[in-house]
Amino acid sequence: MTGHAIPMTDQLLNLFDYERAAQARVATPTWEYQAGGANDEVTLRANRAAWDELAIRFRTMIDVSTRSTATTILGAPVSMPIFVAPTAMQKLAHPDGECGMARATAQAGTLLVVSTTATTGLSEVAAEVPEAPKWFQVYVYSGREHTEALVREAAAAGYRALVLTVDTPVLGRRERDIRSGFTLPPGLEIKNAVDAGMGAVPTATGESSGLMRHFRGLHDPAITPRDIRWLREISGLPVVVKGIVRGDDARRAIDGGASAIIVSNHGGRQLDTAIATARALPEVVAAVNGAVEVYVDGGIRRGTDVLKALAMGARAVLLGRPVLWGLAMNGAAGAQHVLELLRDELDLAMALTGSPSLSDITPDLLAGARAG
Ligand SMILES: Cc1cc2nc3c(=O)[nH]c(=O)nc-3n(C[C@H](O)[C@H](O)[C@H](O)COP(=O)(O)O)c2cc1C
């Protein structure tokens, strides 16, 4: 090998390459925070495995010379059925932080969801990509007046929907963060929590990470379907409910006024041994019965995973960790590359399953049997 040759491992060909490279790049407590799940991380692993275990019955002898991954998500045109999940504190991954993620998402032609627990204020993120579609994810604070102010600000800043996360009445027990004493380093703040007096994340104790203390001090553990209508009324925006794994909960959310459902277990970070999202999706799709769009996240890493989610009735999927890996490696350009890699993989999977358009991705593509 010559001195200039790039070892194969440095090539970023897929999302797993980004994962390995990002682990070597970011500070250890940040890595543990981003990568980790709750308790024994059974659900974290199950989310991933459940996609692999589904086998595809590919079609042949179909003209796939022209294909398109373009679609709409709650009416917004996007280049792919893949969008960016809300993840907290993106400046930990890269100084570009949430503004870099916003540029990446807009460049890739898709939809951004911005977390309440961001290290950049929600209006500043919106101003970065004024024309691009974006939603604001809400954690409801016990001081409701602060949440009311934030969602009004989101509506004024051009966010097109609110995402109410309902799988986090309290924070899950992420033991990696307790061990590492995880908290925000000096100089970073939860900008949207400054007015509520909680911008600075508390220091960790032996028992609790800084984030656990932040949640306990600020977040309301009494969220019910009534809050969906409340958020709609005060913001004038549609409300998407995130963190559903049961048909009956999906119905309760829709009866409460939800405009769409995200099947999610928070990337395995909340209740450990919770059902994998690929397994929960069919029940939710059946219960919703076409009333609203259904999206899914958790362990989506390959274009074939996206295809499987769509075959089971999801309108689109969300990516959590992989775009953080992209951001860590190369700021906005890295996150954009991750999105484009997955779009290309989906396009290939469409070609190889005889699916020139997204509407050709139908349930018969999935075998009842498992792969392998
Ligand atoms: C580091 C990190 C921070 C997250 N922060 C939030 C958040 O602030 N709000 C939220 O609703 N979900 C949050 N999530 C969950 C994601 O929105 C998403 O459900 C999950 O990451 C999807 O799984 P994946 O990472 O396997 O793609 C976070 C996930 C990670 C990994």
The ligand as an SDF file (V2000), in Angstrom:
LIG
                    3D

 31 33  0  0  0  0  0  0  0  0999 V2000
  -29.2150   11.2530   20.9790 C   0  0  0  0  0  0  0  0  0  0  0  0
  -30.7040   11.1500   20.8310 C   0  0  0  0  0  0  0  0  0  0  0  0
  -31.5100   12.1790   21.2840 C   0  0  0  0  0  0  0  0  0  0  0  0
  -32.8960   12.1110   21.1170 C   0  0  0  0  0  0  0  0  0  0  0  0
  -33.6580   13.1700   21.5110 N   0  0  0  0  0  0  0  0  0  0  0  0
  -35.0060   13.1380   21.2940 C   0  0  0  0  0  0  0  0  0  0  0  0
  -35.8060   14.2770   21.5990 C   0  0  0  0  0  0  0  0  0  0  0  0
  -35.3160   15.2980   22.0660 O   0  0  0  0  0  0  0  0  0  0  0  0
  -37.1390   14.1840   21.3690 N   0  0  0  0  0  0  0  0  0  0  0  0
  -37.7270   13.0580   20.8360 C   0  0  0  0  0  0  0  0  0  0  0  0
  -38.9360   13.0230   20.6270 O   0  0  0  0  0  0  0  0  0  0  0  0
  -36.9730   11.9760   20.5150 N   0  0  0  0  0  0  0  0  0  0  0  0
  -35.6360   12.0010   20.7210 C   0  0  0  0  0  0  0  0  0  0  0  0
  -34.8810   10.9130   20.3720 N   0  0  0  0  0  0  0  0  0  0  0  0
  -35.5250    9.7530   19.6880 C   0  0  0  0  0  0  0  0  0  0  0  0
  -35.5120    9.9540   18.1790 C   0  0  0  0  0  0  0  0  0  0  0  0
  -36.4090   10.9740   17.7840 O   0  0  0  0  0  0  0  0  0  0  0  0
  -35.9150    8.6730   17.4240 C   0  0  0  0  0  0  0  0  0  0  0  0
  -37.1570    8.2180   17.9080 O   0  0  0  0  0  0  0  0  0  0  0  0
  -34.8920    7.5350   17.5140 C   0  0  0  0  0  0  0  0  0  0  0  0
  -33.5750    8.0380   17.5750 O   0  0  0  0  0  0  0  0  0  0  0  0
  -35.0420    6.6420   16.2820 C   0  0  0  0  0  0  0  0  0  0  0  0
  -34.1770    5.5710   16.3300 O   0  0  0  0  0  0  0  0  0  0  0  0
  -32.7510    5.4850   15.5840 P   0  0  0  0  0  0  0  0  0  0  0  0
  -31.8130    6.3630   16.3520 O   0  0  0  0  0  0  0  0  0  0  0  0
  -32.4160    4.0520   15.6940 O   0  0  0  0  0  0  0  0  0  0  0  0
  -32.9260    5.9580   14.1440 O   0  0  0  0  0  0  0  0  0  0  0  0
  -33.4870   10.9630   20.5290 C   0  0  0  0  0  0  0  0  0  0  0  0
  -32.6580    9.9190   20.0810 C   0  0  0  0  0  0  0  0  0  0  0  0
  -31.2890   10.0000   20.2170 C   0  0  0  0  0  0  0  0  0  0  0  0
  -30.4390    8.8850   19.6900 C   0  0  0  0  0  0  0  0  0  0  0  0
  1  2  1  0
  2  3  1  0
  2 30  2  0
  3  4  2  0
  4  5  1  0
  4 28  1  0
  5  6  2  0
  6  7  1  0
  6 13  1  0
  7  8  2  0
  7  9  1  0
  9 10  1  0
 10 11  2  0
 10 12  1  0
 12 13  2  0
 13 14  1  0
 14 15  1  0
 14 28  1  0
 15 16  1  0
 16 17  1  0
 16 18  1  0
 18 19  1  0
 18 20  1  0
 20 21  1  0
 20 22  1  0
 22 23  1  0
 23 24  1  0
 24 25  2  0
 24 26  1  0
 24 27  1  0
 28 29  2  0
 29 30  1  0
 30 31  1  0
M  END
$$$$
